Amino acid sequence: MTNFKNTEVGKLEEIGKNYENGKAFLNNLLDLTSCEISISSMPAGIKLPFNHKHKQNEEIYIFLKGEGTMTLDNNVIEVKEGSCVKVLPVAVRTMEAKTDLQYICVQAKTNSLEQFGLGDAELC
């Protein structure tokens, strides 16, 4: 057994064609145990057909390409390449792509981060 696992999801612009609902979920591909990460591609004009919220996981959206809107608790915010949005579990959310929109979403249990960066590092 190795101490790492790697995978390929392909080019970002092809994720919409190669994965169900335009999302590559890394949980199963990498056997993640601490968070869920999805890489998504939404074509222009598409709106998620539902609102949703979570029971315990906050989401962090990192927008890589395109423009769109997120509706968060009835507040509409503009998102574009370089936008980063944290959404708490109880916030009701949905999204719409104005242009082809590509983003990464990280889900992790709220208040579970205990250490990060050099605080979790050990020089070898």
N, CA, C and O atoms as a printed pandas DataFrame, in Angstrom:
     atom_number atom_name residue_name chain_id  residue_number  x_coord  y_coord  z_coord
0              1         N          MET        A               1    0.834   -1.181    0.000
1              2        CA          MET        A               1    0.000    0.000    0.000
2              3         C          MET        A               1    0.878    1.244    0.000
3              4         O          MET        A               1    1.898    1.292    0.688
4              5         N          THR        A               2    0.476    2.253   -0.779
5              6        CA          THR        A               2    1.216    3.507   -0.814
6              7         C          THR        A               2    0.512    4.547    0.053
7              8         O          THR        A               2   -0.648    4.388    0.434
8              9         N          ASN        A               3    1.247    5.611    0.352
9             10        CA          ASN        A               3    0.708    6.692    1.167
10            11         C          ASN        A               3    0.099    7.808    0.328
11            12         O          ASN        A               3   -0.045    8.933    0.807
12            13         N          PHE        A               4   -0.257    7.512   -0.906
13            14        CA          PHE        A               4   -0.888    8.506   -1.769
14            15         C          PHE        A               4   -1.741    7.807   -2.806
15            16         O          PHE        A               4   -1.626    6.599   -3.011
16            17         N          LYS        A               5   -2.599    8.578   -3.458
17            18        CA          LYS        A               5   -3.410    8.078   -4.561
18            19         C          LYS        A               5   -3.589    9.229   -5.538
19            20         O          LYS        A               5   -3.821   10.365   -5.124
20            21         N          ASN        A               6   -3.486    8.949   -6.802
21            22        CA          ASN        A               6   -3.688    9.992   -7.805
22            23         C          ASN        A               6   -4.687    9.531   -8.849
23            24         O          ASN        A               6   -4.928    8.336   -9.021
24            25         N          THR        A               7   -5.268   10.512   -9.547
25            26        CA          THR        A               7   -6.245   10.234  -10.592
26            27         C          THR        A               7   -6.205   11.351  -11.606
27            28         O          THR        A               7   -5.575   12.382  -11.368
28            29         N          GLU        A               8   -6.854   11.170  -12.716
29            30        CA          GLU        A               8   -6.993   12.197  -13.751
30            31         C          GLU        A               8   -8.478   12.403  -14.007
31            32         O          GLU        A               8   -9.217   11.435  -14.184
32            33         N          VAL        A               9   -8.916   13.642  -14.027
33            34        CA          VAL        A               9  -10.317   13.928  -14.347
34            35         C          VAL        A               9  -10.458   14.479  -15.758
35            36         O          VAL        A               9  -11.574   14.606  -16.264
36            37         N          GLY        A              10   -9.338   14.809  -16.401
37            38        CA          GLY        A              10   -9.373   15.349  -17.751
38            39         C          GLY        A              10   -9.395   16.867  -17.749
39            40         O          GLY        A              10   -9.301   17.499  -16.697
40            41         N          LYS        A              11   -9.518   17.436  -18.917
41            42        CA          LYS        A              11   -9.541   18.886  -19.058
42            43         C          LYS        A              11  -10.829   19.448  -18.477
43            44         O          LYS        A              11  -11.891   18.836  -18.585
44            45         N          LEU        A              12  -10.725   20.615  -17.865
45            46        CA          LEU        A              12  -11.887   21.220  -17.221
46            47         C          LEU        A              12  -13.061   21.384  -18.172
47            48         O          LEU        A              12  -14.203   21.113  -17.802
48            49         N          GLU        A              13  -12.795   21.819  -19.377
49            50        CA          GLU        A              13  -13.888   22.058  -20.325
50            51         C          GLU        A              13  -14.579   20.766  -20.762
51            52         O          GLU        A              13  -15.660   20.823  -21.349
52            53         N          GLU        A              14  -13.983   19.610  -20.491
53            54        CA          GLU        A              14  -14.575   18.332  -20.881
54            55         C          GLU        A              14  -15.292   17.625  -19.726
55            56         O          GLU        A              14  -15.917   16.585  -19.934
56            57         N          ILE        A              15  -15.207   18.177  -18.518
57            58        CA          ILE        A              15  -15.844   17.538  -17.365
58            59         C          ILE        A              15  -17.343   17.407  -17.580
59            60         O          ILE        A              15  -17.935   16.389  -17.221
60            61         N          GLY        A              16  -17.960   18.426  -18.163
61            62        CA          GLY        A              16  -19.399   18.378  -18.422
62            63         C          GLY        A              16  -19.806   17.228  -19.319
63            64         O          GLY        A              16  -20.925   16.727  -19.211
64            65         N          LYS        A              17  -18.923   16.803  -20.199
65            66        CA          LYS        A              17  -19.223   15.705  -21.117
66            67         C          LYS        A              17  -18.885   14.341  -20.510
67            68         O          LYS        A              17  -19.522   13.339  -20.835
68            69         N          ASN        A              18  -17.892   14.307  -19.637
69            70        CA          ASN        A              18  -17.358   13.042  -19.157
70            71         C          ASN        A              18  -17.922   12.571  -17.813
71            72         O          ASN        A              18  -17.717   11.421  -17.425
72            73         N          TYR        A              19  -18.631   13.454  -17.102
73            74        CA          TYR        A              19  -19.132   13.092  -15.777
74            75         C          TYR        A              19  -20.607   13.458  -15.665
75            76         O          TYR        A              19  -21.061   14.448  -16.239
76            77         N          GLU        A              20  -21.343   12.649  -14.921
77            78        CA          GLU        A              20  -22.766   12.878  -14.726
78            79         C          GLU        A              20  -23.018   14.245  -14.099
79            80         O          GLU        A              20  -22.359   14.623  -13.130
80            81         N          ASN        A              21  -23.956   14.970  -14.646
81            82        CA          ASN        A              21  -24.335   16.309  -14.172
82            83         C          ASN        A              21  -23.185   17.304  -14.199
83            84         O          ASN        A              21  -23.228   18.312  -13.494
84            85         N          GLY        A              22  -22.150   17.038  -15.005
85            86        CA          GLY        A              22  -21.046   17.983  -15.145
86            87         C          GLY        A              22  -20.167   18.118  -13.925
87            88         O          GLY        A              22  -19.501   19.139  -13.752
88            89         N          LYS        A              23  -20.151   17.085  -13.057
89            90        CA          LYS        A              23  -19.363   17.139  -11.830
90            91         C          LYS        A              23  -18.491   15.906  -11.682
91            92         O          LYS        A              23  -18.968   14.776  -11.789
92            93         N          ALA        A              24  -17.225   16.132  -11.439
93            94        CA          ALA        A              24  -16.313   15.047  -11.082
94            95         C          ALA        A              24  -16.133   15.091   -9.568
95            96         O          ALA        A              24  -15.535   16.030   -9.043
96            97         N          PHE        A              25  -16.646   14.082   -8.861
97            98        CA          PHE        A              25  -16.517   14.004   -7.413
98            99         C          PHE        A              25  -15.237   13.244   -7.072
99           100         O          PHE        A              25  -15.053   12.104   -7.498
100          101         N          LEU        A              26  -14.362   13.875   -6.306
101          102        CA          LEU        A              26  -13.072   13.263   -5.987
102          103         C          LEU        A              26  -13.147   12.302   -4.810
103          104         O          LEU        A              26  -12.213   11.531   -4.586
104          105         N          ASN        A              27  -14.242   12.333   -4.054
105          106        CA          ASN        A              27  -14.376   11.442   -2.912
106          107         C          ASN        A              27  -14.097    9.997   -3.299
107          108         O          ASN        A              27  -13.226    9.352   -2.715
108          109         N          ASN        A              28  -14.831    9.489   -4.279
109          110        CA          ASN        A              28  -14.648    8.098   -4.694
110          111         C          ASN        A              28  -13.381    7.899   -5.506
111          112         O          ASN        A              28  -12.730    6.861   -5.393
112          113         N          LEU        A              29  -13.024    8.880   -6.321
113          114        CA          LEU        A              29  -11.839    8.723   -7.172
114          115         C          LEU        A              29  -10.546    8.657   -6.365
115          116         O          LEU        A              29   -9.593    7.989   -6.765
116          117         N          LEU        A              30  -10.515    9.358   -5.217
117          118        CA          LEU        A              30   -9.288    9.401   -4.410
118          119         C          LEU        A              30   -9.459    8.785   -3.022
119          120         O          LEU        A              30   -8.539    8.835   -2.206
120          121         N          ASP        A              31  -10.631    8.203   -2.749
121          122        CA          ASP        A              31  -10.911    7.636   -1.426
122          123         C          ASP        A              31  -10.692    8.670   -0.316
123          124         O          ASP        A              31  -10.001    8.397    0.666
124          125         N          LEU        A              32  -11.282    9.854   -0.478
125          126        CA          LEU        A              32  -11.117   10.922    0.504
126          127         C          LEU        A              32  -11.794   10.558    1.814
127          128         O          LEU        A              32  -12.818    9.875    1.818
128          129         N          THR        A              33  -11.224   11.012    2.933
129          130        CA          THR        A              33  -11.798   10.724    4.248
130          131         C          THR        A              33  -12.054   11.990    5.065
131          132         O          THR        A              33  -12.639   11.904    6.144
132          133         N          SER        A              34  -11.638   13.149    4.590
133          134        CA          SER        A              34  -11.766   14.368    5.393
134          135         C          SER        A              34  -12.651   15.434    4.769
135          136         O          SER        A              34  -13.056   16.377    5.449
136          137         N          CYS        A              35  -12.955   15.298    3.495
137          138        CA          CYS        A              35  -13.775   16.293    2.814
138          139         C          CYS        A              35  -14.263   15.712    1.491
139          140         O          CYS        A              35  -13.825   14.644    1.065
140          141         N          GLU        A              36  -15.175   16.433    0.853
141          142        CA          GLU        A              36  -15.597   16.107   -0.510
142          143         C          GLU        A              36  -15.182   17.268   -1.389
143          144         O          GLU        A              36  -15.364   18.427   -1.016
144          145         N          ILE        A              37  -14.637   16.976   -2.531
145          146        CA          ILE        A              37  -14.246   17.988   -3.502
146          147         C          ILE        A              37  -14.861   17.596   -4.834
147          148         O          ILE        A              37  -14.744   16.453   -5.277
148          149         N          SER        A              38  -15.518   18.562   -5.467
149          150        CA          SER        A              38  -16.044   18.314   -6.806
150          151         C          SER        A              38  -15.511   19.384   -7.748
151          152         O          SER        A              38  -15.330   20.540   -7.365
152          153         N          ILE        A              39  -15.266   18.977   -8.978
153          154        CA          ILE        A              39  -14.852   19.882  -10.038
154          155         C          ILE        A              39  -16.010   19.903  -11.020
155          156         O          ILE        A              39  -16.439   18.860  -11.514
156          157         N          SER        A              40  -16.517   21.108  -11.299
157          158        CA          SER        A              40  -17.765   21.222  -12.052
158          159         C          SER        A              40  -17.633   22.118  -13.263
159          160         O          SER        A              40  -16.833   23.053  -13.297
160          161         N          SER        A              41  -18.454   21.794  -14.266
161          162        CA          SER        A              41  -18.547   22.601  -15.475
162          163         C          SER        A              41  -20.029   22.769  -15.803
163          164         O          SER        A              41  -20.730   21.787  -16.048
164          165         N          MET        A              42  -20.503   24.017  -15.807
165          166        CA          MET        A              42  -21.905   24.321  -16.127
166          167         C          MET        A              42  -21.941   25.123  -17.425
167          168         O          MET        A              42  -21.295   26.167  -17.514
168          169         N          PRO        A              43  -22.665   24.669  -18.411
169          170        CA          PRO        A              43  -22.791   25.438  -19.651
170          171         C          PRO        A              43  -23.579   26.733  -19.433
171          172         O          PRO        A              43  -24.414   26.819  -18.532
172          173         N          ALA        A              44  -23.304   27.722  -20.258
173          174        CA          ALA        A              44  -24.018   29.000  -20.195
174          175         C          ALA        A              44  -25.521   28.769  -20.258
175          176         O          ALA        A              44  -25.999   27.934  -21.026
176          177         N          GLY        A              45  -26.264   29.519  -19.440
177          178        CA          GLY        A              45  -27.717   29.443  -19.456
178          179         C          GLY        A              45  -28.312   28.382  -18.556
179          180         O          GLY        A              45  -29.532   28.313  -18.413
180          181         N          ILE        A              46  -27.490   27.564  -17.953
181          182        CA          ILE        A              46  -27.995   26.493  -17.076
182          183         C          ILE        A              46  -28.172   27.035  -15.659
183          184         O          ILE        A              46  -27.319   27.755  -15.140
184          185         N          LYS        A              47  -29.291   26.675  -15.051
185          186        CA          LYS        A              47  -29.543   26.985  -13.646
186          187         C          LYS        A              47  -29.789   25.666  -12.932
187          188         O          LYS        A              47  -30.516   24.809  -13.435
188          189         N          LEU        A              48  -29.187   25.502  -11.762
189          190        CA          LEU        A              48  -29.468   24.292  -10.982
190          191         C          LEU        A              48  -30.967   24.218  -10.765
191          192         O          LEU        A              48  -31.583   25.218  -10.397
192          193         N          PRO        A              49  -31.572   23.053  -10.986
193          194        CA          PRO        A              49  -33.032   22.943  -10.932
194          195         C          PRO        A              49  -33.599   22.815   -9.522
195          196         O          PRO        A              49  -34.767   22.462   -9.358
196          197         N          PHE        A              50  -32.791   23.094   -8.508
197          198        CA          PHE        A              50  -33.254   22.955   -7.135
198          199         C          PHE        A              50  -32.466   23.871   -6.210
199          200         O          PHE        A              50  -31.337   24.257   -6.514
200          201         N          ASN        A              51  -33.065   24.212   -5.088
201          202        CA          ASN        A              51  -32.365   24.852   -3.976
202          203         C          ASN        A              51  -31.977   23.744   -3.014
203          204         O          ASN        A              51  -32.660   22.724   -2.920
204          205         N          HIS        A              52  -30.877   23.948   -2.298
205          206        CA          HIS        A              52  -30.517   22.939   -1.297
206          207         C          HIS        A              52  -29.733   23.585   -0.163
207          208         O          HIS        A              52  -29.266   24.719   -0.273
208          209         N          LYS        A              53  -29.601   22.842    0.920
209          210        CA          LYS        A              53  -28.752   23.219    2.048
210          211         C          LYS        A              53  -28.161   21.930    2.592
211          212         O          LYS        A              53  -28.506   20.841    2.132
212          213         N          HIS        A              54  -27.285   22.048    3.554
213          214        CA          HIS        A              54  -26.624   20.869    4.107
214          215         C          HIS        A              54  -26.926   20.716    5.592
215          216         O          HIS        A              54  -27.364   21.658    6.252
216          217         N          LYS        A              55  -26.687   19.530    6.099
217          218        CA          LYS        A              55  -26.909   19.255    7.516
218          219         C          LYS        A              55  -25.702   19.668    8.355
219          220         O          LYS        A              55  -25.867   20.228    9.438
220          221         N          GLN        A              56  -24.467   19.393    7.856
221          222        CA          GLN        A              56  -23.290   19.700    8.664
222          223         C          GLN        A              56  -22.108   20.239    7.885
223          224         O          GLN        A              56  -21.151   20.717    8.495
224          225         N          ASN        A              57  -22.134   20.184    6.565
225          226        CA          ASN        A              57  -20.972   20.599    5.778
226          227         C          ASN        A              57  -21.106   22.007    5.223
227          228         O          ASN        A              57  -22.109   22.354    4.599
228          229         N          GLU        A              58  -20.069   22.818    5.466
229          230        CA          GLU        A              58  -19.979   24.087    4.763
230          231         C          GLU        A              58  -19.386   23.803    3.384
231          232         O          GLU        A              58  -18.709   22.795    3.184
232          233         N          GLU        A              59  -19.645   24.695    2.447
233          234        CA          GLU        A              59  -19.090   24.552    1.105
234          235         C          GLU        A              59  -18.267   25.785    0.780
235          236         O          GLU        A              59  -18.623   26.904    1.151
236          237         N          ILE        A              60  -17.166   25.564    0.085
237          238        CA          ILE        A              60  -16.333   26.636   -0.411
238          239         C          ILE        A              60  -16.286   26.482   -1.917
239          240         O          ILE        A              60  -15.839   25.454   -2.428
240          241         N          TYR        A              61  -16.748   27.504   -2.634
241          242        CA          TYR        A              61  -16.741   27.504   -4.091
242          243         C          TYR        A              61  -15.580   28.366   -4.567
243          244         O          TYR        A              61  -15.408   29.501   -4.121
244          245         N          ILE        A              62  -14.790   27.815   -5.476
245          246        CA          ILE        A              62  -13.656   28.525   -6.067
246          247         C          ILE        A              62  -13.907   28.559   -7.573
247          248         O          ILE        A              62  -13.850   27.524   -8.236
248          249         N          PHE        A              63  -14.186   29.748   -8.115
249          250        CA          PHE        A              63  -14.562   29.885   -9.520
250          251         C          PHE        A              63  -13.316   30.073  -10.383
251          252         O          PHE        A              63  -12.506   30.971  -10.150
252          253         N          LEU        A              64  -13.184   29.206  -11.381
253          254        CA          LEU        A              64  -12.000   29.161  -12.227
254          255         C          LEU        A              64  -12.201   29.839  -13.576
255          256         O          LEU        A              64  -11.247   30.338  -14.172
256          257         N          LYS        A              65  -13.453   29.856  -14.060
257          258        CA          LYS        A              65  -13.723   30.401  -15.383
258          259         C          LYS        A              65  -15.198   30.765  -15.476
259          260         O          LYS        A              65  -16.047   30.105  -14.876
260          261         N          GLY        A              66  -15.495   31.807  -16.225
261          262        CA          GLY        A              66  -16.871   32.152  -16.534
262          263         C          GLY        A              66  -17.491   33.139  -15.567
263          264         O          GLY        A              66  -16.832   33.684  -14.682
264          265         N          GLU        A              67  -18.794   33.351  -15.771
265          266        CA          GLU        A              67  -19.567   34.266  -14.938
266          267         C          GLU        A              67  -20.923   33.644  -14.642
267          268         O          GLU        A              67  -21.479   32.902  -15.452
268          269         N          GLY        A              68  -21.442   33.966  -13.456
269          270        CA          GLY        A              68  -22.742   33.459  -13.080
270          271         C          GLY        A              68  -23.247   34.142  -11.833
271          272         O          GLY        A              68  -22.715   35.164  -11.401
272          273         N          THR        A              69  -24.282   33.559  -11.265
273          274        CA          THR        A              69  -24.830   34.071  -10.012
274          275         C          THR        A              69  -25.061   32.915   -9.057
275          276         O          THR        A              69  -25.329   31.784   -9.463
276          277         N          MET        A              70  -24.951   33.231   -7.784
277          278        CA          MET        A              70  -25.356   32.309   -6.723
278          279         C          MET        A              70  -26.471   32.998   -5.959
279          280         O          MET        A              70  -26.384   34.188   -5.656
280          281         N          THR        A              71  -27.508   32.254   -5.652
281          282        CA          THR        A              71  -28.561   32.761   -4.789
282          283         C          THR        A              71  -28.385   32.072   -3.446
283          284         O          THR        A              71  -28.477   30.849   -3.341
284          285         N          LEU        A              72  -28.131   32.879   -2.422
285          286        CA          LEU        A              72  -27.840   32.388   -1.077
286          287         C          LEU        A              72  -28.820   33.043   -0.122
287          288         O          LEU        A              72  -28.752   34.252    0.103
288          289         N          ASP        A              73  -29.738   32.257    0.445
289          290        CA          ASP        A              73  -30.778   32.789    1.325
290          291         C          ASP        A              73  -31.477   33.994    0.683
291          292         O          ASP        A              73  -31.648   35.031    1.324
292          293         N          ASN        A              74  -31.873   33.851   -0.564
293          294        CA          ASN        A              74  -32.584   34.879   -1.333
294          295         C          ASN        A              74  -31.733   36.099   -1.687
295          296         O          ASN        A              74  -32.271   37.084   -2.192
296          297         N          ASN        A              75  -30.419   36.062   -1.439
297          298        CA          ASN        A              75  -29.510   37.127   -1.857
298          299         C          ASN        A              75  -28.778   36.650   -3.095
299          300         O          ASN        A              75  -28.186   35.570   -3.084
300          301         N          VAL        A              76  -28.806   37.433   -4.159
301          302        CA          VAL        A              76  -28.130   37.064   -5.400
302          303         C          VAL        A              76  -26.776   37.765   -5.432
303          304         O          VAL        A              76  -26.688   38.987   -5.313
304          305         N          ILE        A              77  -25.715   36.958   -5.598
305          306        CA          ILE        A              77  -24.372   37.532   -5.737
306          307         C          ILE        A              77  -23.795   37.109   -7.079
307          308         O          ILE        A              77  -24.065   36.014   -7.574
308          309         N          GLU        A              78  -23.001   37.993   -7.652
309          310        CA          GLU        A              78  -22.317   37.727   -8.913
310          311         C          GLU        A              78  -21.031   36.962   -8.613
311          312         O          GLU        A              78  -20.332   37.266   -7.646
312          313         N          VAL        A              79  -20.723   35.968   -9.444
313          314        CA          VAL        A              79  -19.468   35.228   -9.320
314          315         C          VAL        A              79  -18.785   35.197  -10.683
315          316         O          VAL        A              79  -19.439   35.227  -11.726
316          317         N          LYS        A              80  -17.467   35.138  -10.651
317          318        CA          LYS        A              80  -16.674   35.101  -11.879
318          319         C          LYS        A              80  -15.326   34.478  -11.555
319          320         O          LYS        A              80  -15.040   34.149  -10.404
320          321         N          GLU        A              81  -14.500   34.320  -12.589
321          322        CA          GLU        A              81  -13.152   33.793  -12.389
322          323         C          GLU        A              81  -12.474   34.546  -11.250
323          324         O          GLU        A              81  -12.394   35.774  -11.263
324          325         N          GLY        A              82  -11.988   33.796  -10.270
325          326        CA          GLY        A              82  -11.314   34.394   -9.123
326          327         C          GLY        A              82  -12.207   34.581   -7.907
327          328         O          GLY        A              82  -11.699   34.839   -6.815
328          329         N          SER        A              83  -13.526   34.458   -8.061
329          330        CA          SER        A              83  -14.426   34.574   -6.908
330          331         C          SER        A              83  -14.309   33.334   -6.028
331          332         O          SER        A              83  -14.177   32.214   -6.522
332          333         N          CYS        A              84  -14.361   33.553   -4.719
333          334        CA          CYS        A              84  -14.377   32.467   -3.745
334          335         C          CYS        A              84  -15.515   32.754   -2.772
335          336         O          CYS        A              84  -15.632   33.868   -2.260
336          337         N          VAL        A              85  -16.352   31.754   -2.517
337          338        CA          VAL        A              85  -17.538   31.942   -1.684
338          339         C          VAL        A              85  -17.628   30.807   -0.673
339          340         O          VAL        A              85  -17.598   29.633   -1.041
340          341         N          LYS        A              86  -17.739   31.163    0.601
341          342        CA          LYS        A              86  -17.993   30.182    1.661
342          343         C          LYS        A              86  -19.488   30.215    1.970
343          344         O          LYS        A              86  -20.067   31.289    2.129
344          345         N          VAL        A              87  -20.112   29.038    2.055
345          346        CA          VAL        A              87  -21.539   28.937    2.328
346          347         C          VAL        A              87  -21.727   28.005    3.525
347          348         O          VAL        A              87  -21.341   26.837    3.480
348          349         N          LEU        A              88  -22.322   28.535    4.595
349          350        CA          LEU        A              88  -22.582   27.713    5.775
350          351         C          LEU        A              88  -23.664   26.685    5.481
351          352         O          LEU        A              88  -24.469   26.879    4.570
352          353         N          PRO        A              89  -23.693   25.594    6.240
353          354        CA          PRO        A              89  -24.626   24.504    5.945
354          355         C          PRO        A              89  -26.084   24.935    5.833
355          356         O          PRO        A              89  -26.788   24.469    4.936
356          357         N          VAL        A              90  -26.555   25.810    6.714
357          358        CA          VAL        A              90  -27.980   26.147    6.765
358          359         C          VAL        A              90  -28.420   27.118    5.671
359          360         O          VAL        A              90  -29.618   27.335    5.494
360          361         N          ALA        A              91  -27.490   27.696    4.944
361          362        CA          ALA        A              91  -27.854   28.636    3.881
362          363         C          ALA        A              91  -28.464   27.881    2.700
363          364         O          ALA        A              91  -27.903   26.893    2.226
364          365         N          VAL        A              92  -29.604   28.352    2.237
365          366        CA          VAL        A              92  -30.249   27.773    1.065
366          367         C          VAL        A              92  -29.551   28.341   -0.162
367          368         O          VAL        A              92  -29.343   29.550   -0.260
368          369         N          ARG        A              93  -29.187   27.462   -1.105
369          370        CA          ARG        A              93  -28.358   27.889   -2.233
370          371         C          ARG        A              93  -28.800   27.296   -3.551
371          372         O          ARG        A              93  -29.387   26.215   -3.610
372          373         N          THR        A              94  -28.502   28.036   -4.609
373          374        CA          THR        A              94  -28.605   27.560   -5.976
374          375         C          THR        A              94  -27.666   28.407   -6.827
375          376         O          THR        A              94  -27.102   29.388   -6.342
376          377         N          MET        A              95  -27.496   28.035   -8.086
377          378        CA          MET        A              95  -26.516   28.712   -8.936
378          379         C          MET        A              95  -27.001   28.738  -10.377
379          380         O          MET        A              95  -27.746   27.861  -10.815
380          381         N          GLU        A              96  -26.560   29.769  -11.112
381          382        CA          GLU        A              96  -26.872   29.890  -12.529
382          383         C          GLU        A              96  -25.639   30.363  -13.279
383          384         O          GLU        A              96  -24.919   31.245  -12.812
384          385         N          ALA        A              97  -25.400   29.772  -14.446
385          386        CA          ALA        A              97  -24.250   30.137  -15.276
386          387         C          ALA        A              97  -24.686   31.127  -16.356
387          388         O          ALA        A              97  -25.564   30.819  -17.161
388          389         N          LYS        A              98  -24.071   32.322  -16.375
389          390        CA          LYS        A              98  -24.324   33.290  -17.452
390          391         C          LYS        A              98  -23.499   32.919  -18.675
391          392         O          LYS        A              98  -23.981   32.976  -19.807
392          393         N          THR        A              99  -22.243   32.536  -18.431
393          394        CA          THR        A              99  -21.361   32.004  -19.469
394          395         C          THR        A              99  -20.915   30.632  -18.990
395          396         O          THR        A              99  -21.231   30.250  -17.864
396          397         N          ASP        A             100  -20.192   29.883  -19.807
397          398        CA          ASP        A             100  -19.676   28.592  -19.340
398          399         C          ASP        A             100  -18.937   28.831  -18.028
399          400         O          ASP        A             100  -18.043   29.674  -17.955
400          401         N          LEU        A             101  -19.315   28.089  -17.000
401          402        CA          LEU        A             101  -18.826   28.315  -15.646
402          403         C          LEU        A             101  -18.110   27.062  -15.155
403          404         O          LEU        A             101  -18.658   25.961  -15.203
404          405         N          GLN        A             102  -16.895   27.241  -14.688
405          406        CA          GLN        A             102  -16.123   26.130  -14.134
406          407         C          GLN        A             102  -15.690   26.503  -12.729
407          408         O          GLN        A             102  -15.232   27.617  -12.476
408          409         N          TYR        A             103  -15.844   25.543  -11.816
409          410        CA          TYR        A             103  -15.528   25.833  -10.423
410          411         C          TYR        A             103  -15.202   24.552   -9.666
411          412         O          TYR        A             103  -15.524   23.445  -10.097
412          413         N          ILE        A             104  -14.562   24.742   -8.539
413          414        CA          ILE        A             104  -14.272   23.665   -7.594
414          415         C          ILE        A             104  -15.105   23.938   -6.351
415          416         O          ILE        A             104  -15.200   25.079   -5.899
416          417         N          CYS        A             105  -15.700   22.904   -5.807
417          418        CA          CYS        A             105  -16.454   23.021   -4.560
418          419         C          CYS        A             105  -15.848   22.057   -3.540
419          420         O          CYS        A             105  -15.705   20.863   -3.802
420          421         N          VAL        A             106  -15.498   22.597   -2.380
421          422        CA          VAL        A             106  -14.961   21.792   -1.283
422          423         C          VAL        A             106  -16.011   21.763   -0.184
423          424         O          VAL        A             106  -16.484   22.809    0.261
424          425         N          GLN        A             107  -16.374   20.559    0.253
425          426        CA          GLN        A             107  -17.308   20.383    1.373
426          427         C          GLN        A             107  -16.555   19.798    2.550
427          428         O          GLN        A             107  -15.842   18.803    2.413
428          429         N          ALA        A             108  -16.716   20.421    3.707
429          430        CA          ALA        A             108  -16.091   19.896    4.924
430          431         C          ALA        A             108  -16.986   20.225    6.110
431          432         O          ALA        A             108  -17.726   21.208    6.086
432          433         N          LYS        A             109  -16.914   19.411    7.128
433          434        CA          LYS        A             109  -17.739   19.615    8.310
434          435         C          LYS        A             109  -17.390   20.946    8.973
435          436         O          LYS        A             109  -16.222   21.227    9.240
436          437         N          THR        A             110  -18.402   21.752    9.232
437          438        CA          THR        A             110  -18.210   23.046    9.868
438          439         C          THR        A             110  -17.499   22.877   11.209
439          440         O          THR        A             110  -17.802   21.961   11.973
440          441         N          ASN        A             111  -16.559   23.767   11.482
441          442        CA          ASN        A             111  -15.792   23.823   12.735
442          443         C          ASN        A             111  -14.946   22.580   12.996
443          444         O          ASN        A             111  -14.630   22.289   14.149
444          445         N          SER        A             112  -14.574   21.841   11.950
445          446        CA          SER        A             112  -13.758   20.639   12.154
446          447         C          SER        A             112  -12.266   20.887   11.922
447          448         O          SER        A             112  -11.448   20.037   12.275
448          449         N          LEU        A             113  -11.896   22.015   11.344
449          450        CA          LEU        A             113  -10.488   22.283   11.046
450          451         C          LEU        A             113   -9.741   22.614   12.329
451          452         O          LEU        A             113  -10.059   23.594   13.003
452          453         N          GLU        A             114   -8.757   21.805   12.663
453          454        CA          GLU        A             114   -7.990   22.004   13.891
454          455         C          GLU        A             114   -6.603   22.567   13.625
455          456         O          GLU        A             114   -6.055   23.294   14.454
456          457         N          GLN        A             115   -6.044   22.240   12.493
457          458        CA          GLN        A             115   -4.716   22.748   12.145
458          459         C          GLN        A             115   -4.576   22.752   10.638
459          460         O          GLN        A             115   -5.263   22.002    9.945
460          461         N          PHE        A             116   -3.691   23.591   10.129
461          462        CA          PHE        A             116   -3.494   23.695    8.684
462          463         C          PHE        A             116   -2.129   24.292    8.407
463          464         O          PHE        A             116   -1.463   24.793    9.313
464          465         N          GLY        A             117   -1.721   24.236    7.159
465          466        CA          GLY        A             117   -0.430   24.813    6.766
466          467         C          GLY        A             117    0.712   24.268    7.592
467          468         O          GLY        A             117    0.783   23.066    7.850
468          469         N          LEU        A             118    1.608   25.148    8.010
469          470        CA          LEU        A             118    2.773   24.721    8.800
470          471         C          LEU        A             118    2.399   24.214   10.184
471          472         O          LEU        A             118    3.179   23.494   10.807
472          473         N          GLY        A             119    1.228   24.575   10.671
473          474        CA          GLY        A             119    0.775   24.047   11.952
474          475         C          GLY        A             119    0.527   22.546   11.905
475          476         O          GLY        A             119    0.515   21.881   12.940
476          477         N          ASP        A             120    0.331   22.021   10.713
477          478        CA          ASP        A             120    0.110   20.591   10.532
478          479         C          ASP        A             120    1.293   19.934    9.815
479          480         O          ASP        A             120    1.184   18.807    9.332
480          481         N          ALA        A             121    2.405   20.635    9.750
481          482        CA          ALA        A             121    3.575   20.121    9.030
482          483         C          ALA        A             121    4.666   19.671    9.988
483          484         O          ALA        A             121    4.783   20.161   11.111
484          485         N          GLU        A             122    5.451   18.734    9.511
485          486        CA          GLU        A             122    6.612   18.275   10.270
486          487         C          GLU        A             122    7.750   18.125    9.280
487          488         O          GLU        A             122    7.625   17.380    8.308
488          489         N          LEU        A             123    8.844   18.808    9.503
489          490        CA          LEU        A             123    9.987   18.713    8.604
490          491         C          LEU        A             123   10.609   17.333    8.677
491          492         O          LEU        A             123   10.800   16.790    9.765
492          493         N          CYS        A             124   10.925   16.764    7.524
493          494        CA          CYS        A             124   11.498   15.405    7.485
494          495         C          CYS        A             124   12.883   15.426    6.859
495          496         O          CYS        A             124   13.522   14.381    6.739
